[in-house]
Amino acid sequence: MTVSARAMADATPDGRDRYVDLLRVASLAAVIAGHWLMAAVSGEGIGNLLALVPALQVLTWGLQVMPVFFFVGGFSHALSYRSLARRADGRPVYAAFLRARLRRLLRPTLVFVLVWAALALTVQLAGRGGGTLTGAALRLVTQPLWFIGIYLAMVAFTPPLLQLHERHGWAAFAALAGAAALVDVLRFAFGVPYLEFLNFAFVWLAVHQLGFLRADGRIRRPGLLAAAGLAGAALLVAVGPYPLSMVGMPGEKVSNMAPPTLALLCHGLWLVGAVQLAARPATAWLRRPRVWRTVVAANGVAMTAFLWHLTAMLAVYGFQLALGMDLPEPATAAWWAQVPVRILAAAALTAGFVALFRRFEAPAPAPAAAPAPAPTAVPAAGPRAALGITLCLLGVLGLSMTGLGGLLEGHSATLIAFPVTAPAAIGMAVAGAWLVERSAPVRRVRLRG
């Protein structure tokens, strides 16, 4: 049994920050739309529209909204951890925090991974994994999982970074931003190798730290933050080694995304400032019952839609090829004419996937009011949870790099200097999720006679 969106919307406390829910949904929707638009599929393979039409790369300054999702994550993690800590009476809450934050994230992710792994294995056993579109699909469909891996790291580091925030406020953010800037100086000015990968932590955790600041009402001049971020990003792109695009481009020597750069951090600052400027009117709009019910319903399936949206887009192209339709050259007039139809078809297919898999994301109903029995402690819960989330993030990141092609050939990719295969990555993710689930306290069930 799951809770309906209407029931959840009607039960919303007056003090809930509804704007955060809207930002979460809107940021994922923007990423989905961007992926659908950028996919440039032809008979020769899958390309990137922004690489074919470089003038469109400026659109990424508005459409690359993943920093907003991580910013919202910081806000939600701060509230969740503090709420658990208040009710814990001094007991450790790390394991319970991880389990609470990850349950609705890991279940739909692991279902997606296992379904696609079974499909990939079936296709390759049948000897059909080498086709142009099939091979590209097996390689690309797991790439968006990188963001889930980064998000897992943010959840894992929330307790210590929240303590730093409570002691130092903006200085904690400044330290992370300064570390990101130092990494880029050492990388570009002095050619120090491998240091750039540290910015996967410094840049995204700095954005996450802004969510803590919002939770405490300390972003008081969002206009100044937006202006400083936009000016900083523009200056770095104009005079530095940074590309215009805020997403990765094939063949580029430098990407602002992988690994993240100081320019991307400035981009995140401008986006955070911009969305904060819109907070007051948007919050008033969200007080309308119909609007809020729509946001609640969308929020309940947003992760499922994100996981399956590329599958839907690739299926649309697959149907075109199966029906014998010619795929026009990307960026031509004929290609642009098909864009609205393809996006509508992808949206319809995504809705079908959501209907099929949404139950794995749906929250469980709240238990009936009754005296809460004492929890049974789990030995070494904190270390077990830490190991679990580490395995999860390594597995998810590894799978985003390896893809699902070459399962039978042992295809591997390098993750933090170590080779990893897709089966090994899946095993780490599943084992990690099991450890996190088993690390939290289990309540004793009181039988009624």
N, C-alpha and C positions, 0 to 999 in steps of 0.2 A: 504494500500500500504506500502511495506517495501523496504528498500534499499538493493540492491544486494551486495554480498561480493566483487565482482569485482569492483563495483562503489566505495565502501568504500576504498578498497585497492588503487585504482587509485587516490583517493582524499586525501590520507594520507599526512599530512604536513611533510616537510623535517625534522623538529625538533622533531617529535614524537619519543619517546623511544620505539622502536618496540620490544626490548628484554623483556620488562615487559609483553607485550601481549603474547609472547612465553612462559614465565614462568607461567603465569596464566593458559594457556591451558595445558602445560606439567604437572603442579602440579595436576590438576584435573584428567588428563589422568592416572597419576601414581596411584592416589587413587582408581580410577575405576579398573585398572588392579589388584591392590593389593587385593581389595575386591573380585574380581572374582577368584583369585588364592586361597585366604584364605578360601573361603566357602567350607566346607567339609560336604556334604550332604550324608546321608545314610538313610536306612529304619527306623532308630531309631531317626532321627532328624538332626539338623544342628549343626555342630561343627566348630572348628577353626583349620585349618591345622597347624598353628604355635604351638598350644598347643599339637597336636599329634606328631609333629616332632620338638622338642625344638631347635635342631641345626639350624633350618631355621630362628630363631628369629633374628639372626644377620643381616638378609636381611632388617629388618625394619630400620636399620641405613642409608639405602639408599632410601627405598621405603616410609618411613613415611615423606612425603614432605608437609604436611599441613602447617608447619611453613613458607614455601616458599609462599604459597597462601596468608597468612596473612601479610607477609613482602611486597608482591606486593600490597596488599590492602592499607597498610600504605602509600606507594609511591603515588598511585592513589588518595587517599583521600586528601593528602596534596596538590597536584596540583589542584584538583577540588575545594577544599574549597578556596584556594588562588585566583583562577580565578574568582569565584563568588564574593569574597570580593572586588577584584579590580574593578569590574563592578557595585558594589552596592552603591558607593558614601556614605559610612558610614551607610547605612541602614542594619538592621539585616538580615543575610542570612542563619541562622540555618535551618529554615523550608525548604527553597529552596534547601539547600544542602542535607538534608535527602531525600527529594522527588526525587531529581536527582539521588542520589546514590542507592536508594532502588527500584526504579520502575522496572528495569530489573531483580532484584533479587526476589522481592515479588510476582510479577505476575505469573511466572512459578511455584514458590513454592506453592502458594495458589491453583493453578489449580491441581497440583500433590496431594495436601492434600485432596481437595474436591473430586477428582475422586476416590482416594483410600478409603476415608470415605464412599462414596456411595457404592463402591464395598464391603467393609467390612460389612456394614449394610445389604446389600442384602444377602451375604453369611451367616451371623449369623441369619437372619430372616428365611432363608431356613434350618437352623439347621445343617449347614456344616462347622461351624467355629472351630470344635474341632479336625479336622484331623491333623496328624503330620506335614505335610508340610504347610498346610493352616494356622494352628495355629502359626507356626514359622514365616511364611510370614507376618501375621498381626502384629506380635510382632516386627519383625526385620526391616521391610521396612521403617519405619520412623526414625530408629536410626541415620542414617547419617545427619539428620536435626540438630543435636547438633552444627555442624560446622556453619550452617547458623545463629543459635541463637548467637553464639560467634561473628560472623561477624557483626551482627546487633549492638551488644554492641560496637564494634570497631568504627562503623560509628557514633554512638551516642556520643562517647567520643572524637572523632577527634578534635573538636574545642578547648576544654581546654588543651588537651595533645599536640596539635600543638603549642599552646601558650607557654607551658612549654618547648617544644623543641626549639622554637625560642629564648627563654631567656637563656636556660641552655645547649642545645646541648646534648652531650654525657652524661652529668650529669643527665639529665632527664631519659635516658635509665638506667643508673646505679642505680638510685633510685628505679625504678621498679624491676630491677634484684635483688637488695639488699633486697627489700621487699619479693620477692619470696624465696630468700635464708633464710630469717628470719622465714618465715612461716614453711619451712621444718625443721629448727632447733627446733622450738617450737613443731612441730608435732612429730618428730622422737626422739629427745633427751629428751623432757620433757613431751611428751604425752598429750599436750593440745588438747582437742577435737574440732572438727568442723572448726578450723582455716584453715585446708588444702583447703577448698573450696574457700578461697580468691585467691588461685593461678589460678583459672579459669580466674581471671582478671589480676593478676600481670604477669603471664608467657606470656599469649597471647598478652597483651597490650605492654609488653616489645618487643616482636617480631615485633609487629605493629610499634613501635617506631623506629625500625631499618629502616623501609620504609621511615620515615620522614628524617632520616639521609642520605639515598640514594638520596632522592629528592634534597637535598642540596649539594650533592657531597662530603659528609663527611665520607664515607667509603673508605678511601684511602689505607688501607693495608688489603685487603680481605684475603690474604694468612695467615696473622697473626691471623685474626679473626677466620678463619676456623681451624687453628691448635690449638688455645686456646680452642675453643668450643669442638673439638674432644677429646683433652686431658682431658678437664674437665669432659665430659660425661663418658669417659673410666674410669677415676679415681673414679668418684662417683659410677659407677656400680660395680667396682672391690672391693671397700672398704666400700661402704655405703649400705643402705637398699634398693637400687634401683634395679629393675629387668633389665635383658638384653633387653627385648623387648621394643621398643618405641611405641607400640600400646598395648591396653588393652588385657589381657589374662584371660579367664574364670577361676575362682577359685583362682586367685592370691590375696594375702593379700594386696599387694601394686601394684598399676598401675602407670606407668609414664604418663598416659593420663587422667585419671579420678579419682581425680583431677590431673592437670598437676604438674610436679615436677621440681626441679632445674635441674635434669638430662635432662629432655626434653628441657628446655631452652638452656642448653649447646648444645644439639643436633641441636636446631634451629640456634644457632650461627654458627656452623660448616657448616650447609647447606647454610646459607646466604653467608658466606665467599666463599664457593665452587662455588655457582652460579655467584657470582660477578667476580670470576676469569675467568669465561667463557664468560663474557659480551662482550668483544671486538670482538673475532672471531665470536660469534653468531650474533652480530649486523651486521657485514659485510655479513654474510650468508643471513640474512633477507632482505638485499637490493635486492636480486633476486626477480623479479616480481612474478614468480610462487610460490616460497616459501612463500612470504608475503601474497599472496592471500589465500593460504592454511591456514595460521595462522589466518587471518581475518575471514575466513569462520568458522573455528573451534571455534574461540573465540565467535562467534555469537550464538553458540548452546551448549557451554560447560556446562552451568548450567543445561540446559534441560537434557543433557546426564547424568550428575551427579545425578540428581533427579531420573531418571528412570533406571539406570544401574542395581540396585539390583532387580527391578521388572523383568528385562530381564533375569537375571541369575536364579531367582526362577522359571520363566516360562520355561526355558530350562529343569530344573530338573522335573518340573511338566509334561512336554511333555514326558520325559523319562518314568515316572511312568504311565502316561495315555496309553502309547504304550506297557505297560507290560514289559519294560526292567528292568533288575536287576541293582541296583546301587551298584557298587563294594565298598568294604570297603575303606574309605579314606586313602591315603598315600600308598596304595598297588600299585604294578606294573600296574594292570588293571585300577586303578583309574588314575594314571599318564598318561596312554595311552589315556584316554578320555579328558584330560585337554585341548589340543589344539582345539579339536572339540567343546567342550563346550564353550570355550572362543570365538571362531569364531561365533558360533550360538548366544551367548549373544551379541556380537558386532553387528550382523545383526539385532537382535530384538531391540537393543538400537537405531540403526539407524532408524528403523521403528517408534519407539516412538518419536524420534527427528522430523521426518517428520510430525508426527501428531500434536505435541505440540510446535514446534519451534516458531510459530507465537506469542506466549505469551512472548517470550524472545526477539524477534526482536525489534530493535530500530525503532522509528518512523522516517519518512523522515524529513529532515530539511525543515523548511518553506521557501517559496519563498522570495527572497530579497524584502523588503518593509519597509517603516518607521515603527518602532516598537511602538505600542500604549502604553500608560502608564499603568503599572500594577495596578490592584485593590488590595489594602491591605486587608489582612485577619486578623480580630481582634484576638489577643492572639495567633498568628501563632506559635511562639516559644514554649510556653507551650503545645499547642495542639500537635505539632510535637513530643515533648519529651514524652508526654503521649502515643502517638501512637506507637512510636518505643519501648517504654517499654512494652506495651501490646504485640507487635509483638514478641519481643525476649522471653518474658515469655511464650507466647503461643507456639512458635516453640520449645523452650527447653522442655516445658512440654510434648508436643506431642512426642518428641524424646524419652522421658522416659516412657510414658504410652503405646505407640504403639496403634494399632487399634483393638486389641482383647478385648473382654469383653465389647463392647459398650453397650449392652443391660443389662449387669450386674452391670454397674457403676464402672468398674475397675479403680483404681486410682494409682498414684505414688506421692511421696513426692518431691515437688519442693520448695527449700528454706524454709523448715519446714512446708509447707502447702500442703495438699493433692490436687491434680488436676486430673480431668478426661479428657479423650480425647475430648469429646464434649466441655467442658469448654476451653480447650487449643485451639481448632479450633476457637471457638467464640472469644477468646482474639486476636488471630492472624488476623482474618478477620476484627474485629473492629479496631485494631491498624493500619492495612494497610489503612483502610478507613480514619482514622484520619490523617495519614501522607499525603495521597493524597489530602485531603481537606485543609491542613494547608498552602500550598504554595500559593503565589499570583496567581490570575487568570487574564489573559489578556483580555481586552475588545476586542471584535471582531468588526471590522469596516466593515459594510455592503457596498457593491458596488451597486450603482443604475444604 
